[in-house]
Amino acid sequence: MGYYEFKEADALEFARASGIQTKKRGDELQFIRCPYCNGGRNGDKGTFSINLTNGQFKCLRSSCSVSGNMLTLAAEFPWFNLGSDVEAYYKTGRQKKFRHFKKMQPVKPKPAAITYLESRKITAATAEKYQITVQTKHENVLVFPFLDEKGTLQFVKYRKTDFNPAVDKGKEWCEANCKPILFGMYQCNLENKTLVLTEGQLDSLSVTEAGIENAVSVPNGKNGFTWVPYCWDWLQNFDTLIVFGDCENGVITLLDDMQRRFRGTVKVVRQQDYKGCKDANEILKKYGREAVRKAVEQAEAIPIQQVKQLSDVKAVDLFSLPKIPTGIESLDRVLSGGIYLGQTVILTGKRGEGKSTLGSQILANALNEGGTVFAYSGELPDYFFKRWIDFQIAGKHNVIDRAGPAGTVNYFIPKEKVNKISEWYRDRAYLFDNQSTEDDELGDLLEIMEKAVQQYGVQLLLLDNLMTALDVGMSVDLYRAQSKFVDKLVKIAKRQQVAVILVVHPRKNSFGADDNDSVSGSADITNKVDVVMTYKRGKELPENERILAVSKNRLTGKLAAGEKALTLYYDEASKRISDNTGDFTRCYGWEADKDGFMSVTEEQIKQMEIPFE
C-alpha cells in the first residue's frame, strides 16, 4: 500500500477515540478544544478542526498553529489508528519489521500434496482454493501459505506429512520473521458476519470441506496469540465467532482467550458434537462432512456466568495459579510466589520515598520474566518514566557516573545499550500517553487499559497514581469516585486475568503506620483489593535501606507488618530495589546472546571497577 485515501469516517473515529465534543460546520468537523494544546478552556473554543473533504487539520491558536492530516494524527496519538494496513505502511518505526515476500502467483497443488490431503478427507478443490502444495525438494513437507485479506503472503507454515517423533525434531514449523496472521483470511467472505476459528490448518480446511464459509486457523497453536494485534481490525468485520478448537480433556482450546478478546458474540462447538474426537479433521475422517457441518451449526453461545452451581466450580491448588514474581525474594515468599493474575495490589508510601520506583522495578522484573506490561504515570513525562525503568533494566554494571555541579553525581547509560534495551522490550512494554489528554478525559483510562490487555496481551499493569487517574470535578464526591474507580479496576483484573499495581498516597499524619487504614481516600478501597503494601524509608535507617510492609494478603493471609516488615535496599545508580544488594548487578535478558547466554558473567561483574561504589 503506497498511499492513504481519506474517508470522512476516519475523522469521526478520531473524534470518538479522543472523547472531545465536536460539531459539523459545513465541510469542517470542529472540536471544542485542540487535542494538542488543549486550547478551548479559556473561551477560545472551536479553534481546532478537521476538513471533511481532504482530512487536513489545523489549530487556529497562534501559540499552537499545529497542522497536518489523518496520518499525522495516527502517528502522534497511539490510541488512534487508521487500520492495520496503514499502520504497517506508515508506522514502520513503531512496529516490528517483518519479512516481505515476493508477490505470490497462484499456486497449483502438487500431486504429493493432494495425495496427503485426500488421505485426510480434504479434496483437491479445497487444496487449490487455499493454494496448498509441498516443497520442491521435499515432497513430504506440506506448505501452507497465509495470505492476508488483500491476498498478500505474510506467513508460511510447514508440516511434515510423515512425522516420526523418534527421529524428527518437530512436526510443524514456520518461516522466520513473518507477520503472524490467521490462515484463510483471504478466502473469507466479509458479507458473512460469522467467523469459525480452529487451532490447526487441517481443521479449518475440514470446516471448509463441510461447506462452511469463513473458517480460519491460528498460526502458532492454542497458546500463541501474537496474531491478534495484526488481525485486530480485520476481526471487527465479524459479529459472531465460533470457536472450534481442539477438545483436550474436556476443555476446548482457544475459547477462554477469545472470550476475553472478541467483542461480539462468542459461540463454541458442543463437546458432544466432537463425538469423542480431538478436532475437526478427526471428525471429518471418522464421521464425514455432515458431522462437521452440524457441529458448527449447533455451536452454542457462551452463557453469562453470573450464577453457577458450587459443585461445578473446579477445585484448584491456589499455590499453582499463574503469577508474576516481583523479583524481590522476601516479598515473593510473603506473596507465595508473586502477584497472582487477577489480583489488584495497592502500593502506598510517603511522597518522594520511592513507591513509584518500586512499582517500575516490579515491571522491569516482569519484562525480564518474558511478560508484557502496561504503565500509566499521571505525574511523569514519558521520557522520564522510560529513563527510570531503563536504569533498572540496565543494572549497576552498565551505569556510568559523571561529576555534576556542586559535588553532585550524574548517571547515564551508553546510547548503544539504551537502544538494545529498547529493542529488547519492544512489543512487550506499553505506556499510556498522558500528554495527549486532559483531566476530564481520564475517564477513558480504564477502557484504554482493557483494550491494551486484549490487543497486546498485557499481563501486568502499573497505575501511578489513583488521584491522577480519577476523572472527577470539584462538585463530585471524591471518596465515591475513588471507590467506583477501584471497583472497576478490580473487576477488569479478574475478568482479564491480569495483575494490577495501583499506587495510592497515604493519609496525612499516618507515615509511621503500615496498616490498611493508612491508605488515603475512601475507607473501602483497601477492602476491594487483594494486597496492600506500604513502602517507606524510615528515619533511623541507613541512607540506602527501605522498609516494605504487607498489611493485607487475601490469598493466604500471610503478612509482613510491624517488626516483621521486610528490609530492602536501594541503589542510586541503577534505581534498583532488592532485598539482596547482589541484585544491583544482576544481568537481565537484554544482555543475553542469541543462544541465551549472558554476555556478562557474575565473575566478570565482581572484577569490574565500578567508579560509583
N, C-alpha and C positions, 0 to 999 in steps of 0.2 A: 504494500500500500504506500503510494508516494505522495498523497495529498489528503487533506481533510475537507469534506464538504459540509458547510454549516447547515444545521437544522434548527428551527425555532424551538423544538423540544429540548435541545441541549441547553439553551438559555433558561428555559423554565425549570429544568432539572437542577441547574446551578442555583437558582433562587430557592428551590425546595431544600437542597442539601445545605445551603448556608443558613436557612432559617430566618432570613431577613425579609421583612414585608416589602412587597412590590406592587406596582400598578402599571398597566399599559397606557401609554400616551402616544397615539399614532403608531409609528414604527419603532418606538423605543420602549424598553422594559425598564422602568425607573425603580431604583432601590431606595428605601427610606434612609439608608446610610451606606457608606462605602465600606466594603469588606477589607480594604487595605488600611485606610487611615481612620476608619470609624467615624468619619465626618457625618453629621446628622443629629448629633446630640445637642448642638448649640443653636438650633433653629435653621441651619443650612441643610434642610432635608432634600433628598432627591437629586443630589449632585452627581451621583453615580448611575450610569445607565448602560444597557447593552442594546445595540441596534439589532432588531429582529429580522433584518434582511441580509446582513452580512456577518453578524456575530462580533463586530468590533465594540469595545467598551472604552469608557473614559470617565475619570473623575474630574469635575469642573473646579474643584477647590484648588487654588493656586499653590497651596502648601503641599498638595499631593500630586495632581496632574498625571496620575498613572493612566496608562492606556495599553491596549493590546487586543487580543482576540480570544476565542474559546480555548485555543491551545495553550495560551499564556495562563489562563485560569486553571486548566488541568495540570499544568506543570507546577504552579505555585500553591495550590490548595490540595493537599493529599486526600481530603475527604470527597473530592470531586474528580470523576474521570469520564472520558468520552468513549468507553468501551475498550475491550482488551486489544483489538487490532490497533487502534490509535495509540493506546498506551505503549504497546510493544514497539511501535514505529517511532514515536516522538519522545519516548522516555527511556531510551536505552541506558542512559546514565543512571537511572534509578532501579532498573530491573536487571536481573541476571541475564547475561548474553548467552543465548542458546545456539546450538549448531544450526546452520542453514543448509537445507538440502537443495539440490538442483530441482527444477520443475519436473514433477513426476508425470511421465506419459502413461496412458492406460496400460495396465499390466494384464496379460492373459495368463491364467494359471498354467503351470507346467503339469504334465501328466502325474508326476510323483505327488504333487500337492493334491490333485483331485482324488487320486487313489487313497491317500491317507484320510482326507476329509470325508470321502464316501464311507470309509470304514467307521466313521463317527456319525454316519447318517446325515451328513451335510452335502448337499448337491453341488454339482459343478456350476450351476447358475448362481448360487449364493457365493461360491468362491470367486467367480468372475465379478459379481457385483461389488465385493469388498476387496478385489484385486490381490488375492492371497496367492502366493507362489512358494517356491523353495529356492534355496541358494544354488547358484550355478554349479559350484564345485562340491556342494554337499547337499544332495537331494534328500537327505534325512533331516534337514533343518528347515522347518516351516517359517515363512516370513509374513508378519502381519504389519502392513503399513497403516499408521494412524494419521488420517487426514483431518484437518480442521474443517469448520463449516464452509470454508471457501475452497476446499479441495487442495490445500497446501500441505505437503508432507511435513510433519512436525516431530514424529516419534516412530521408531521402528523396533519391533519386538520379535524375538526368535523363540522357536520351540523345537526341541529335539524329539522327533517322532519315534525314535527307538531308544528312548532314555533308559539307562541301566544304572540304578543307584549305586551299584557295587563298583562301577567304573567311572561314570560321568560325575563331574562336579556339580552340575545343575541342569535342570530340565528346561528352564526358561531364562532368558537374559535379554538385554536391550542395548541399543547403540548408546554410546556415552554422550553426555552433554546435550540431550534432546529435551525439548519443551514437553513436559508431561501433560497429555490431554486424554480425552476419552476415545476409545476405539469405536468407530461407527458414527461419529458426529456428521461427517459429510453425507452419509446415506440417510440421515433423518429427515422427516417431513415436518417442518415447523408449523404447518397448519394444524397438525395433530398435537394437541397440548398435553399428551401423556407420554412420559419417558420411562423406559424399563432399564434398570441398572443391574448388571451382573458383575460377578467377580472376574471370570475368565473370558477370553475371546471366543473360545469354542461354545461357551454358554450363550453369549449374545447372538452368535451365529445360529444356535439351536432355536432361540426365540424367533429369529427371522424366518427360519425354516417352517415354523408353526404358523406363519402368515401374520405375525405381529409386527407392526411398524415401530420404529424408534427404539431399537434395542442397542444399548451401548455397554461397554465394559471398562473397568478401571485399568490403568497401565501397570500398577505395581502391587497388586494384591490387596487383601482386605484391610491391611493396616497402613497402606500408603495413600495419603490424601494430599500429596504435593500438587495434584492436578487441579484442585479446587480454585486457587486464585486465577488460573489461566482459563478456566471454563466458567467462571462466576457469571459473567454477563450472558453467556450462551444459555446457562441453566434457567435464566429468568424468562426464557421463551415458553416454559412449561408450567402448567398449573398443578399437575399430578405426577408424582414419582412412584413407580412400583419397584420395590427392592426385591430382586430375585437372586440373593446372594447364595453362598454355599450353606447347606444345613449341616452344622457341625455340633454334635452332642446336644441337639435340641435348640441351638442358637443359630439365628440367621445372620451371617456376616454382613457388614456394611450398614446394617439397619440403625444401630444406635447413633453412629456418626451422622448419617444422612437425616435422621430425625432432627438433630440439632442444626444442621447446616441448610437444609432445603426449606424455602419459605412457604411453599404451597402445601398441598395435601400429600402425605406420605402413606402409601399402602405397602403391604408385604404379602408375599405368597404364603398361603396357609401351609403349616407343616404337614398336614395330611395329604396335601397335593404333591408333596415331594415323593410320596409312595415308597418311602424307605431309601430313596436315592440321595446322593450328596448334592447334585447340581442339575441345571437344566439339560446339559448334554447327556448325562446318565439317564435322565427321564426320557429324553428323545430316543436313545438307543434301546431302552428296555420296553417303553410303552408307546412310542410313536409321537407324531406331531400333535395329534388331538389332545394328548395328555398335557403337553407343554402349553398349548393354547388355553386349555381350561384352567391351568394353574395361574396363568396371567390374568385371565378374565375373572377368576374367582378371588383374586387378591383382595384383602380386606384392609380398610383404613385402620390406622393405629388409634385405639380409643384414648380419650383424655384420661390420664391416670390420676384422677382426683380421689378416687376411692378404690381400695383394693382389700382383699382378704389377707389377714395377717398370716394365714397359713401359706399363702403364695409368696411371701417375702423370703428370699433366699438367705440362708444363714451364711454370714461372711466373717472371716477372720479379720478383725479390724486392723491388725498389725500388718496384714499383707496387702492392704489397699494401696493404690499408687500414690506416691508422694514426691515432693521436691525437697531434697536436702538443702539446708541453709548453708552448708559448708563449715559451720561452727559446731564442732563435735559435741560440746557440752549442751548446747541448745538442742541439737538433734536428738540427744539422749532424752531430754525432758519431753520433747515433742514426739517421741517414739519414731524417730527416723526422719523427721522433717515436716513441712507443711503439706497436709493431705489435700489432694484435688477435691474441690468442693468446699474447702474451708475458707473463712474470712478471718484475717488477723488484724487486730488493732495494734499499732505501734505508736506509743506516746513517749514524750520526753520534753524537757525544757528547751526552749528556742535556742538554737546555736550549739547544742551539745552533741549533735551528730545522728539524730534519728533518721534523717534523710540519707545520710551516708550509710547507715546500717541497712536501710531498705535497698539502696543500689548495690550494696555488697551481696545481698541475697540474690538480686537479679543477676549479677555477674557470675555467681556460682551456678545458677540455673542455666545460664548460657554455656558454662563450661561442662555441664552435665548433658548438653545437647538439646536443651529446651528452647522454647520460643517465648519471648517476653514482650510486655507492653508497659509503658510508663506514662503517667500523667504527672507533670510537675507544674503546679499553679504559680510558683514563685520564681523558678529558674528558667532563664532563656535556654533554648535547645542546645546551643553550643556549649553552655556551661555544664549542663547535665551530661552531655557526651564526654567532655573533658574529664569530669569526675569519675565516671564509670570506666573510661579508658585507662586511667591511672590504676584503678583497682584490678582491671584485667591484665595490665602490663606487669604489675608486681615491682617490688622494690629494686630488683636487679636490673630492670630496664629503665629506671628513672634516673635522670641526671640532674644534679643540683648546680645552681649558678648564684653567685653572690648578688643580692639585691641592695637597694638603698637602705641606709641606716642600720646596717648589720643584719638585714633580713636575708632569707634564702628563697630563691625561686626554683621551682622544679619543672622539668619538661621531659617529654618522651620524644626521641628522634622521629622525624616525619615518616621515614620508611616503615617504622614499627607501628605508628598510628594507622597508616594505610593498611598494613597487614591485619591489624586488629579489626578495622572496619570491614574488610572483606571477610574476615572470619565469622562475624556475626551478621553479615548481610542476609536478608530474608528471614532473620530469626529475632531481630530486635526492632521494636516499633515504638514511636513516641508521639503522643498527642500534641498537635501543633497549637499551643495556647496563644501564640502570637496572632492567629488569624481570627480570634473570636473575642467577643465582649462578655462581660459577666452575665448579661441576660441571655446569652446563647448556651451557657454551660449545662442547661437542662438536657441537651442532646448528648452530653458526655457518656452517660450510661448506654445509650443506643449505639454510639460510635464504638464504644469499648466492646459491646457484644458483637457488633459486626466484625470487628478486628479478630475476635476469638473465632468466629465462624469462618471467616475468609482466610485467615493466616494461620490458624491452628495454634493460637496463643495458649500457653499453659499457666503462666504466672503473670499477675498484674500488680503494679505498684501505683497507688493513688496518693499523691503527696500535695495537698492535704485536704481534709474534709471541708474546711471553711472555704477554700478557694474553689472547691468542686461544686459547692452549692449554688443553685440558681434561685436566690432569694432577694427580695427587696426589703426596705426598712419596715414596711407595713406587714410583712409576713412573720408568722410565729417561727422564730429561728429554731427552737428546740423541736417543733413538729417537723420542720423541713429536714433537720438532721436525722430524725428517726425514720422518716419516709425514705430518705436517700439511702441510708444504711440498710433498711429493709429490702429495697430493690437490689442493692449491691449483693447482699447475701443470697437472694433468690437467683441472681444471674450466676453467681459462683457455683451454686448447687445444680442449676439447670444445665449449665455448660460444662460442669465438672472441671473447673479451673481453680487455682489458688489465688487469693487476693490479699494484698497487704495494704491496709488503709492507715495513713499517718494522721494522727489526731493530736492537737495541742492539749497539754494538761490544764487542769483548773488552776486558777491563781491561788497562790499560797499553799499549794499541795506538792511542792517539788521534793519534799522529803519522803513522801508516801510512794508506795509502789503497789497499791491495790486498785481494784476496778473503779472505785469512787474518785480516784484522782484524775480520771479522764474528763476533759472539758465537754460541756454540752449536755444534751438530753441524757437523763439517767438510764434510759433503756437501751442505748446503743451498744453498751457492753453486754447486755443480755442477749442481743441478737447475734453477736459474732461468736466464733469458736475459740479464739485465743486472744488474750490481752497481754501485751508486753510493754514494759517501761524501760527506757534506755537513758542513763544519766552518767555524769562524771563522778560526782561525789567530792565534797570539799576536802576530805582528808586523804584522798587518793593521790598517788604519783601522777605526773602530767599525762602519761600515756595509758593509764588504766581507766576502765569504764565498768559500770555495773549494769547488768541486764536482768530484770525481774520478770518472771512469768506468773501472773496473778490469776489467770484463767486458762484452763486447758480442757475443753469439753470432752474430747475424745477419751482421754484416760484419767483425767483428774490430777495428773502429776504436775506439781507446781515447783517454782524456784523463786521464792519471795523471801524478804527479810534477810535473815542470816544465811539462807540457802540460795540467795541470788547469785547469778553467775558472774565471774570476773572475766572481763575481756580486755584486749589490748588494741590500741590504735596506733597506726604508723602514718606519720605526717607525709612522708614522701609518696607512698603508694595509695594512701587513703584507705588501706585495707583494715578491716576489723576482724579479730580472731581471738580465740582463747589459747592460741599457740603462736608465739612470735615467729616460729619457723615458717608459718603460712605466708609471711610477708614476701618471701622469695619463692613461693610455690609456683611452678610453671603451669599456665593454662594451655588449653588445646591449640591456640593460635601459634604456639611455638613448636608444635609437632611437625615432623617432616611427612612426606607422602605415605610412609609406612606406619605412621602413628607414633614414632619415637620423638621424644622431646629433644630439641636442639641444644638445650642447656641442662646438664646433669646436676644433681644435688652436690656432687663433689666439686664441680666447677663453680657452683654458686658459693660454696664455703671458701673457695680460694680467691674469689673476686675481691678486689679492693673497692669497697663501696664508700665513696667520699663523704656521705652524709651520716654515717654511723658514728 
